[in-house]
């Protein structure tokens, strides 16, 4: 478990929202905002017209309840696990999904995109 957490910290940047309870109780994490590449992409590339890095077909998601979701895994990815440990109410939705709006963003949004990078050529090189 510790190894998973260390990998998560190495490969993605995650920001958590903390909120105090009404009764002044201990802080509680209410959501996560995720930035990264294919290790934490949960389906953003499904909605990017020109992206060649997609995981919305089998065998991706073969162990995921609803089938392929755009995660580059056979089920949940490394960012879903801390979300479950923090008892977030749902899996973090992808930013580019048209249904990600309103109350869905209260518990966080995933901005990760497979084949992303900081250089202008990052996406171009991944598609060639």
N, C-alpha and C positions, 0 to 999 in steps of 0.2 A: 504494500500500500504506500509506503514511504517512497519507494522508487517511482511509482506512478505520479505522486505529487511533485517529486523533483523533476521528472520529465515534463510535466505540465508547466512548471515554472520556467523551464529552459526553452520550451518551444512555443509558448504563447504568452500573451499579455492579457491578464484578466483584471478587470476592475469590479469591485463588489460595492453594492449599495448597503449601507448599514443604517438602521433606524432604531431609535429608542422607543420602547413600549410606552403606552399611555400612562402606565403606573410607575414609570421611571425604572422599569426593570432593565436587565442587562441588554446590551446591543444585540440585535438580531439581523442577520444578513437577509435582505429581501430580494436581491437580484444580482446578476452578473452581466457585464458587458465584455464580450470576447473579441479579441483581435488576433489574427494569425493566418496560417495557410492551411494546407490540406489536412494537417493533423487535427485541427479543430473545426474545419469547415463542416457545417451541418446542413448544407443545401443551398447556399447562396449562389453557387454557379449554375444551379438549375434554372435560375431566372435571368442569367446573363446571356444575351442572344449570341454573342460572338465567342463565348468561352468554349475552348476545346477540352478543358479539364472538368469533366463531369463524372458523377458517380450515381446517376439516377437509373441504373440498370443492373441486372444480375451479373455477377455474383455479389455486388455490393448490397448490403442490407439483407442478406439472406437470413440472418438471425434477428432482424429488427421486426417488431410486431406488424408493421404496415408495409413491409418490403423495402425496396430501395428508397432512401430518403435524400440522397445527395451526400451522405457521409462517406468518406473514403475508408470505410471499415465494413465488416460483416454485420455490425450492430451499432451499439452506442460508441461514441468516440471519447477521448480522454477528458473532454470538458464536461461531458454528461455526468461522469462519476462524481466529481466534486459537487456538482449541482444537486445530485441525489443526497450526498452526505450532508449538505447544508439544508436539506429538506425544502428546496425550492419547489413550488407547487406544480411546475411543468418543465419540460425540456425547453431550453432557450431557443426561441424562434430565429430563423435566418432573417437578416435585415432586408434582403431583396425580395422576400415573399410578399406579394401584394396584400395579404391578410395580416401582416405584421403592422398593426397600428392600434391606437386607442389603448385599452387596458392591457393588451398583450405586452407592451413594452415596459410595463411597470416592473416586471420581474427580470428584465434584461433583454439584450439583443445580441446576436452573434453576427459580427462583421467579417469573420474569417472567410477567405476565398482561396481555394486550391490554386496552386501555381502563382500565387501573389508574391510580391517582393518589393523592395524599396527602390530598385533601379528601374529606369524607364523601359529597359529591354526585358525585364523579368517575365512578363506574360508572353511577350513575343517569342522569346527563346524557348519557353515551355511548349509552345504550339508548333515549333519546327522540329 
